[in-house]
Amino acid sequence: MNSMNTTQDIKAFFSYPRQDVVAGIVVFLVALPLCLGIAIASGVSPITGLVAGIVGGIIVPLVSRSPLSVSGPAAGLISIVLMEIDRLGSIERFLSAVILAGAIQFLFGVCRTGKYAALVPSSVIKGMLAAIGITIILKQLPVALGVTGGLGDISAGFAMGPTIITAISLIILYGWKRTPLAKFALLSPALVLVVLSSLLALMFRNVPSLALTPTQFVDVPLGGFSALASALPRPEFGAFMDKDVWIVAVTIAIVASIETLLSLQAIDRLDPLQRHSPPNRELLAQGIANALSGFLGGLPVTSVIVRSGANVSAGGRERLSAFVHGLLLLFAVVFAGTVLNAIPLACLAAVLIQVGLNLAKPSLFRMQAKLGAMQFLPFAITIAAVLGLDLLKGVIVGTVMGVMFVLHQNSKSVIVITRGDNGVVQMKFRRDGTFLSKPKISAALESIQDDSTLEIVATGEFLDHDVKELLTTFISGAHARRITVRLVGVDLAGATVGGGH
């Protein structure tokens, strides 16, 4: 039976070779600048981003059963990489956390936890992505202007050459769809601006006021596999016993899993063949890839919506397209280092600024505001918490606040009071009554006038012990106020007056 499944899986892998090879080339052209840019934005060597892209491209398709998803380093993890490397003190310790994160993700898949990603409120996820977008923009603005340092160094370190390259790159990125070149599938705007910006940097060399410094270019080690192996950082295995490393590992595992599963859902909706990707199998694949990426010196890996979307647009049909993209990344790293080192960082900064603006676009804020306070407040709180604390804590804070808003809203409308022509007041539970609804219920009971009849109806609804005790306490004093109480669908067994105090 297993051999039969394996044979079917291999046939599926190679079922659309022509379409998938073309799509793999397109995805490679999109992924190459992103791998470089994400690594540089994360404060690490470009080669670590390329290693993550290679592992995500080659390993994940062999294990995953998602036909169109493409994995690699993700912009959504930039803030985590920046913050956690600083917290742990070295990239070597961070790589140990990436290995552990992979093991945790693998356990997520074994325990079939993929379905629980749906528990994170939509407003919190949108807030998390918007905060990531804001972080990316703030980190890339200095690079885009040729500055070494942060936002505070822009006035002193501003350079005209990189700024011109950034401006032209952004014009290409945002104007691409309006040009005839957009009709050619093999041409991506990122590829065009990489080539053009490299040529511009070459032209600027003879103009002192525009010339770029060596630190304003990509720096990939040359010399084949041996040079790459010596240049890559290695995990510090002794850090596996450090609780801080474990905390970082859990953070990476949770955020990377959420981002992967969200990307998976989005890509399945774009699949022209309407297939369903098994989420738990994807977590197994991502776990293996992250453990290997960390071991080899690469960044964390997730399924990435930008690359996956490019795969769909280019006509990809099966996992072979992602595999081809991974092989091409490997070829570029080993044999095209000189070409990669001619790419200006300002060009990659422009690519990432566009990614950040797409994540935190103004229309997203307007849409959340139109949905009302129930959606906008958790969204805004998540953004503030992510920017002020860190990504995982921000998501936790946003989720807790989202749940509290929902519970508060539900508690306000838990009962409805009607007064009949016969003088009977009916208090009907429209949903489950919990301790959160006690203030509303208590106020309604206090409004009941003396010498009246109250009918309490809770047919089919759950009442927790706190609510039962509140009703029991009211009934015990109703006789003194000459209030007749009738219960319909209410069981007060075990409830005591005043909660037994």
C-alpha positions in Angstrom: 0.0 0.0 0.0 2.8 2.4 0.9 4.7 1.6 -2.3 1.6 2.3 -4.3 1.1 5.7 -2.6 4.8 6.5 -3.3 4.4 5.6 -6.9 1.3 7.8 -7.2 3.1 10.7 -5.4 6.1 10.5 -7.8 3.7 10.5 -10.8 1.9 13.6 -9.4 5.2 15.3 -8.8 6.2 15.0 -12.5 2.7 15.2 -14.0 3.1 18.7 -15.5 6.8 19.0 -16.4 6.6 21.7 -19.0 4.4 24.1 -17.0 6.3 23.5 -13.8 9.8 24.1 -15.2 8.6 27.4 -16.7 6.9 28.4 -13.4 10.0 27.3 -11.4 12.2 29.7 -13.5 9.7 32.6 -12.8 9.6 31.8 -9.1 13.4 31.7 -9.0 13.6 35.2 -10.5 11.1 36.5 -7.9 12.7 34.6 -5.0 16.3 35.5 -5.6 16.1 39.2 -4.7 13.7 38.4 -1.8 16.1 35.9 -0.3 19.0 38.4 -0.5 16.9 41.3 0.7 15.3 39.5 3.6 18.6 38.3 4.9 20.1 41.8 4.7 17.1 43.3 6.3 17.4 40.7 9.1 21.0 41.9 9.8 22.7 38.8 8.6 24.8 37.7 5.6 22.9 37.4 2.3 24.1 33.8 2.0 21.9 32.8 5.0 18.8 33.9 3.1 19.9 32.0 0.0 20.5 28.9 2.1 17.0 29.1 3.5 15.6 29.6 0.0 17.5 26.5 -1.3 16.4 24.3 1.6 12.8 25.6 1.4 12.8 25.0 -2.4 14.4 21.6 -2.5 13.4 19.9 0.8 9.8 21.1 1.4 8.4 19.9 -2.0 9.8 16.4 -1.3 7.8 16.1 2.0 4.9 18.4 1.6 1.7 17.6 -0.3 0.9 21.2 -1.2 1.0 21.4 -5.0 1.6 25.1 -5.4 3.1 26.4 -2.1 6.7 27.7 -2.3 8.8 28.1 0.8 11.8 30.2 1.8 12.8 33.0 4.1 9.8 35.2 4.9 9.5 38.9 5.4 7.2 38.2 8.3 10.1 36.8 10.3 12.5 39.7 9.8 11.5 41.4 13.1 11.9 38.1 15.0 15.4 37.5 13.5 16.6 41.0 14.2 15.3 41.0 17.8 16.2 37.5 18.8 19.7 37.5 17.4 20.3 40.6 19.5 18.7 39.0 22.6 20.7 35.8 22.3 23.9 37.6 21.5 25.0 35.7 18.3 23.7 34.2 15.1 25.2 30.8 16.2 22.8 30.7 19.2 19.9 31.8 17.0 20.6 29.0 14.5 20.3 26.6 17.4 16.8 28.1 18.1 15.9 27.6 14.4 16.8 23.9 14.7 14.7 23.5 17.8 11.9 25.4 16.1 11.9 22.9 13.3 11.6 20.0 15.8 8.7 21.8 17.5 7.0 22.3 14.1 7.5 18.6 13.3 5.7 17.8 16.6 2.9 20.2 15.7 2.4 18.1 12.5 2.6 14.8 14.4 0.0 16.0 16.9 -2.2 17.3 14.1 -2.4 20.9 15.4 -2.8 22.5 12.0 -6.5 23.1 12.5 -5.9 25.3 15.6 -4.4 28.1 13.5 -8.0 29.1 12.7 -8.4 30.1 16.4 -6.3 33.3 15.9 -8.8 36.1 15.2 -8.6 37.6 11.7 -8.1 41.1 13.1 -5.1 40.0 15.1 -3.5 38.3 12.0 -4.0 41.5 10.0 -2.5 43.5 12.8 0.5 41.2 13.0 1.1 41.5 9.3 0.7 45.3 9.3 3.2 45.6 12.2 5.6 43.5 10.3 5.2 45.7 7.2 5.8 48.9 9.3 9.0 47.3 10.8 10.3 46.4 7.3 9.7 49.9 6.0 11.4 51.5 9.0 14.4 49.2 8.7 14.8 49.6 5.0 14.5 53.4 4.7 18.1 54.0 5.7 19.4 51.3 3.3 17.3 52.8 0.5 18.9 56.2 1.1 22.5 54.7 1.3 22.8 55.1 5.0 24.7 52.8 7.3 22.8 52.9 10.6 19.2 53.8 11.6 16.7 56.5 10.9 18.5 59.0 13.0 21.6 58.7 10.8 19.8 59.6 7.5 20.6 63.4 7.6 24.3 62.7 8.1 24.7 59.7 5.9 22.4 60.4 3.0 23.8 59.3 -0.4 22.4 60.4 -3.8 23.5 57.3 -5.8 21.5 54.7 -3.8 18.6 57.1 -3.4 18.3 57.4 -7.2 18.4 53.6 -7.6 15.7 53.2 -4.9 13.5 55.7 -6.6 13.8 54.1 -10.0 13.3 50.7 -8.5 10.0 51.7 -6.8 8.8 53.3 -10.1 9.5 50.0 -11.9 7.8 48.0 -9.2 4.6 50.1 -9.0 4.4 50.9 -12.7 5.2 47.4 -14.0 1.5 46.4 -14.6 1.1 49.4 -16.9 3.9 48.4 -19.2 3.9 46.0 -22.2 6.6 44.0 -20.4 4.0 42.7 -17.9 2.7 40.4 -20.6 5.8 38.3 -20.6 5.6 35.6 -17.9 9.4 35.0 -17.7 10.0 38.7 -16.9 9.5 39.7 -13.3 9.7 43.4 -12.2 12.2 42.3 -9.5 14.5 40.8 -12.1 14.3 43.8 -14.4 15.1 46.3 -11.6 18.0 44.0 -10.3 19.6 44.1 -13.8 18.9 47.8 -14.3 20.1 48.9 -10.9 23.3 46.9 -11.3 23.9 48.7 -14.6 23.2 52.1 -13.0 25.6 51.3 -10.2 28.2 50.4 -12.8 27.6 53.8 -14.6 27.7 55.7 -11.3 31.3 54.4 -10.6 32.8 57.3 -12.7 30.6 60.0 -11.0 32.1 60.7 -7.5 28.8 62.2 -6.2 26.8 59.1 -7.2 29.3 56.3 -6.8 28.3 53.5 -4.4 30.7 52.2 -1.7 31.5 48.5 -1.5 29.3 48.2 1.6 26.3 49.2 -0.5 26.4 46.0 -2.6 25.4 42.4 -1.9 28.3 40.4 -0.5 28.1 36.7 -1.3 31.3 34.6 -0.8 33.0 33.5 -4.0 34.8 30.2 -4.6 32.2 27.5 -4.9 31.1 25.0 -2.2 34.2 25.3 -0.1 34.0 29.1 0.2 30.3 28.9 1.0 30.9 26.3 3.7 33.5 28.3 5.4 31.5 31.5 5.2 28.3 30.1 6.7 27.7 30.4 10.5 27.3 27.2 12.5 24.8 26.5 15.2 26.0 26.4 18.8 24.8 23.0 20.0 25.6 23.8 23.6 22.9 26.4 23.5 20.2 23.7 23.3 20.1 23.7 27.1 19.5 27.5 27.4 16.0 28.5 28.3 16.2 31.7 26.3 17.0 29.7 23.2 14.0 27.6 23.8 11.8 30.7 24.2 13.0 31.9 20.8 12.5 28.5 19.3 8.8 28.4 20.4 8.3 32.0 19.1 9.7 31.0 15.6 7.7 27.7 15.6 4.4 29.4 16.4 4.8 32.4 14.1 6.3 30.4 11.2 3.5 27.8 11.5 0.7 30.5 11.5 2.3 32.2 8.5 2.7 28.9 6.6 -0.9 27.8 7.3 -2.3 31.2 6.3 -0.3 31.1 3.1 -1.5 27.6 2.4 -5.2 28.6 2.8 -4.7 31.5 0.4 -2.9 29.5 -2.2 -5.5 26.7 -2.1 -8.1 29.3 -3.0 -6.0 30.3 -6.1 -5.4 26.8 -7.2 -7.1 26.4 -10.6 -7.5 22.6 -9.9 -9.2 23.4 -6.5 -7.0 21.0 -4.5 -6.7 20.9 -0.7 -3.3 21.0 0.9 -3.1 18.9 4.1 -1.9 21.4 6.8 -0.4 18.8 9.2 1.7 17.3 6.4 2.9 20.9 5.6 3.9 21.4 9.2 6.0 18.2 9.1 7.7 19.5 5.9 8.3 22.9 7.3 9.7 21.4 10.5 12.2 19.3 8.6 13.2 22.3 6.5 13.7 24.6 9.4 15.8 22.1 11.3 18.0 21.6 8.2 18.2 25.3 7.4 19.3 26.1 11.0 21.9 23.3 10.8 23.3 24.6 7.5 23.4 28.2 8.7 20.2 29.5 7.0 17.3 31.6 8.2 13.9 30.2 9.3 11.7 29.0 6.5 7.9 29.4 5.9 5.5 29.0 3.0 5.6 32.4 1.4 2.5 34.0 -0.3 4.5 36.2 -2.7 6.5 33.3 -4.2 3.5 31.0 -4.1 1.3 33.6 -5.9 4.0 34.0 -8.5 4.0 30.2 -9.0 0.2 30.2 -9.6 0.4 33.2 -12.0 3.2 31.5 -14.0 1.1 28.4 -14.6 2.6 26.1 -11.9 0.7 22.9 -11.4 2.7 20.6 -9.0 5.6 20.6 -6.5 8.1 20.3 -9.3 8.0 24.1 -9.9 9.1 24.8 -6.3 11.8 22.1 -6.6 13.1 23.7 -9.8 13.2 27.1 -8.1 15.3 25.6 -5.3 17.8 24.0 -7.7 18.2 27.3 -9.6 18.9 29.1 -6.3 21.6 26.6 -5.5 23.1 27.1 -9.0 23.1 30.9 -8.6 24.9 30.6 -5.2 27.6 28.3 -6.4 28.3 29.6 -9.9 26.9 33.2 -10.1 28.4 34.8 -7.0 30.1 37.5 -9.0 26.8 38.5 -10.6 25.0 38.6 -7.2 27.7 40.8 -5.8 26.9 43.5 -8.4 23.4 44.0 -7.0 23.0 47.3 -5.0 21.4 46.9 -1.6 19.2 49.9 -2.5 17.5 47.9 -5.1 16.7 45.1 -2.6 15.5 47.7 -0.1 13.0 49.0 -2.7 11.7 45.4 -3.1 11.3 45.1 0.6 9.7 48.5 1.0 7.1 47.4 -1.5 6.5 44.2 0.5 6.1 46.3 3.7 3.7 48.7 2.0 1.6 45.8 0.8 1.4 44.4 4.3 0.6 47.8 5.9 -1.3 49.5 3.1 -3.6 52.4 4.1 -6.6 50.7 2.7 -6.2 47.9 5.3 -6.5 50.4 8.1 -9.6 52.0 6.5 -11.2 48.7 6.0 -10.6 47.6 9.6 -12.0 51.0 10.8 -15.2 50.5 8.7 -15.8 47.1 10.4 -16.2 48.8 13.7 -14.5 48.8 17.1 -14.8 45.0 17.5 -12.4 44.5 14.6 -10.3 47.7 14.7 -9.3 47.8 18.3 -7.8 44.3 18.4 -6.1 45.1 15.1 -4.6 48.4 16.4 -3.7 46.9 19.8 -1.8 44.0 18.0 0.2 46.5 15.9 1.1 48.5 19.0 2.0 45.4 21.0 4.1 43.9 18.2 6.0 47.2 17.7 6.4 47.8 21.5 7.1 44.3 22.7 7.8 41.6 20.1 5.9 39.6 17.5 4.8 36.6 19.7 3.8 38.7 22.7 2.0 41.1 20.3 0.0 38.2 18.9 -0.8 36.9 22.3 -1.9 40.4 23.6 -4.0 40.9 20.4 -5.7 37.5 20.7 -6.5 38.0 24.4 -7.9 41.5 23.7 -9.9 40.1 20.7 -11.4 37.4 22.8 -12.3 39.9 25.5 -14.0 42.2 23.0 -16.1 39.3 21.7 -17.0 38.1 25.2 -17.9 41.7 26.3 -20.1 42.2 23.2 -21.8 38.8 23.7 -22.4 39.6 27.4 -24.3 42.8 26.5 -26.8 41.0 24.4 -27.1 37.8 26.4 -30.7 38.5 27.5 -33.8 40.3 26.2 -36.5 41.8 28.4 -40.1 41.9 27.2 -43.3 43.1 29.0 -46.6 41.5 28.0 -50.0 42.9 28.1 -50.9 40.7 31.0 -48.2 42.4 33.2 -45.8 39.4 33.0 -42.1 40.4 32.5 -40.1 37.9 30.5 -36.3 37.7 30.7 -35.2 35.4 27.9 -31.6 34.2 27.4 -30.6 34.5 23.8 -27.2 32.8 24.3 -25.2 31.1 27.0 -25.0 33.0 30.3 -21.5 33.2 31.8 -19.9 35.2 34.6 -19.1 37.9 32.1 -22.8 38.6 31.6 -23.5 39.0 35.4 -23.5 42.8 35.4 -26.1 42.9 32.6 -28.3 40.2 34.2 -28.0 41.8 37.7 -29.1 45.2 36.3 -32.1 43.6 34.6 -33.2 41.9 37.8 -32.9 45.1 39.8 -35.2 46.8 37.3 -38.0 44.4 38.0 -40.7 46.2 40.0 -42.4 45.0 43.1 -45.8 43.2 42.9 -45.0 41.8 39.4 -44.5 38.4 37.7 -41.1 37.5 36.2 -40.7 34.6 33.8 -37.0 33.5 33.2 -36.5 31.5 30.0 -33.3 29.7 29.2 -34.4 26.8 27.0 -31.5 25.3 25.2 -28.9 27.7 26.7 -26.1 27.0 29.1 -26.0 28.9 32.4 -22.7 28.7 34.3 -22.7 28.4 38.1 -22.2 32.1 38.7 -25.3 33.0 36.8 -27.3 30.3 38.6 -26.2 31.7 42.0 -27.2 35.2 40.9 -30.7 33.9 39.9 -31.0 31.9 43.1 -30.1 34.9 45.2 -32.7 37.1 43.4 -35.4 34.4 43.8 -34.7 34.1 47.6 -35.5 37.8 48.0 -38.4 38.0 45.5 -41.0 36.9 48.1 -40.3 39.9 50.2 -41.0 42.2 47.2 -44.1 40.2 46.2 -42.5 39.1 42.9 -43.6 35.8 41.5 -40.8 34.0 39.6 -41.5 31.3 37.0 -38.6 29.3 35.5 -38.7 27.8 32.0 -35.7 25.7 30.9 -33.7 26.8 34.0 -32.1 24.3 36.3 -30.8 25.9 39.5 -29.7 22.6 41.2 -26.6 23.0 43.3 -26.7 26.9 43.3 -26.8 28.6 46.7 -27.9 32.0 47.8 -25.0 34.5 47.6 -22.6 31.9 46.3 -22.4 30.2 49.8 -20.6 33.2 51.3 
